[in-house]
Amino acid sequence: MISNKVQDAINAQINAELWSGYLYLSMAMNFEAMGRPGVANWFRIQFQEEQAHAEIFINYLVQRDGRVKLEPIAAVPQDWATPLDAFVATLEHEKKVTAMINDLYALAEAEKDYATRDRLAWFVGEQVEEEDNARQLIDKFKLIGDNGMGLYMLDQELAARTYTAPSILSAE
């Protein structure tokens, strides 16, 4: 059985993961409307990843005989002028998510909930990857600037991204 304190924190994280997915879906729709299908695809994949993260937490609570409490998802921004703006916002958002995961990990340690701490270790590594991906794309967009051919080529690169379910999800 999982403690109420950890259960409540994980439920808050589920909501945050679903909000993140909604944010990335909003970004995808923004760039779909702007005629940037590759950028839109990148954010659609992010949307799927965030849904998977929420599902991992949901499955974990169920495995621990906890209670999943789905709360309303707050509104997300709707407009970004450029892909660079969206990726800067993505990096800032992922830094906040990293802090939330770190806080959850600290709570699990304080509660001596080693099973939860173990599950969160995967998310700690995932957040390193999420921040790094955003940083790399920010660097690419800054390097390209307003070069139309460069923007076209990067959009094509982002269009090739595909979704792969996290191995931790398929193991559950």
Buried (B, 14 or more C-beta within 10 A) or exposed (E): EBBEEBBBBBBBBBBBBBBBBBBBBBBBBBBBEBEBBBBBBBBBBBBBBBBBBBBBBBBBBEEBEBEBEEEEBEEBEEEBEBBBBBBBBBBEBBBEBBEBBBEBBEBBEEBEBEEBBEBBEBBBEBBEEBBEBBBEBBEBBEEBEEEEEBBEBBBEEBBEBEEEEBEBEEEE
